[in-house]
Amino acid sequence: MGGVLDVLILIGKVLISIAAIALGISWGVRGQMRTALAVCAVLLAMGIFWTNLAGLLIPTILLAYMAGVLMERGWHRAGRQREENGGHATGG
């Protein structure tokens, strides 16, 4: 019975990590830095009681946020280059 509980806890941790990555990327793409930092502040406060959760999720959310920001900026730049190559060459 203890083995089943350990597997369920592991699955729960994996799902929470995946959700944190998805939320962080989403906030990064949308540019919602305040939301990401507010969630990290709440997790930091919760970390007093549940250290493992905060230690896992805070860096995960922040790194995913940064990845989302970079993805958004990369897509924006690629779109602008396509637009310029499509006949909108204004020189600036």
N, C-alpha and C positions, 0 to 999 in steps of 0.2 A: 504494500500500500504506500510506503514511503517513496518508492521509485516513481509511482504515478504522480504523486504530488510534486516531486522534483521536476518531472517533465512538464507538468502544467505551469509551474513557476517559470521555467525556462521559456516556454512558449509565450507566456505573458510578457516577459522581459523583451523578447524579440519583437512582439507586436507593438509594445510601447516605444521601442527604439525606431521601428519603421515609421510609426506615427509622428515621432519627433522630427525625423528627417524630412518627411513630407511637409509638415507644418513649417519647418525652417526654410525649406526651399520656396514654399508658397509665399511666405512673408518676405523673403529676399527678392523674389520676382516682382512682387507688388510694392516693394520699398517700404515695408512697415517695420522700420527699425524699433520704434517705440513699443510695438506689440511684442516683438521678440525679446527686447530687454526687460519688459515688464514680466513676461513669463519666466525668464531666467532669474529675475529678482525674487519672484514667488518660490521658484524651485530652490534658490539659495536659502531662503527662510525655512522652507521645508527640510532642507538638508541638515538642520540642527537635530531633527528627529529621525530622518531617514537618509543618512549620508550616502549610501550607495546609489539611490535614485538621483540625487542632485549631481553626484560625481559623474554619473553616466550621461544624464540628459543635458546638462548645461553646455558642455563642449559640443555635444551632438547638434543641439539647436543652433548654436552660434556658427559652427562650421557649415551646416546646411544653409543657414541664412546667407553666409558669404558666397556659397556656391550658387544660390539663387540669384544673388546680385550679379555675379559674374556671368551667369547664363543670360540674364535679361540684357545686360550691356552688350554681350557678344551678339545676341540676336538683333538688337537695335542697330549695331554697327554694320552687321551683314546686310540688313534691310536698306540702310542708307547707301551702302556701296552699290547694291543692285539698282537702286533708284538713280544714282548718278550715272551708272553705266547704261541705263535705259534711255538716255537722251536728255537728262536733266543736268547736264554738266554746266553749272553756272560759275565754276571756278572758286567757290568759297562756300 
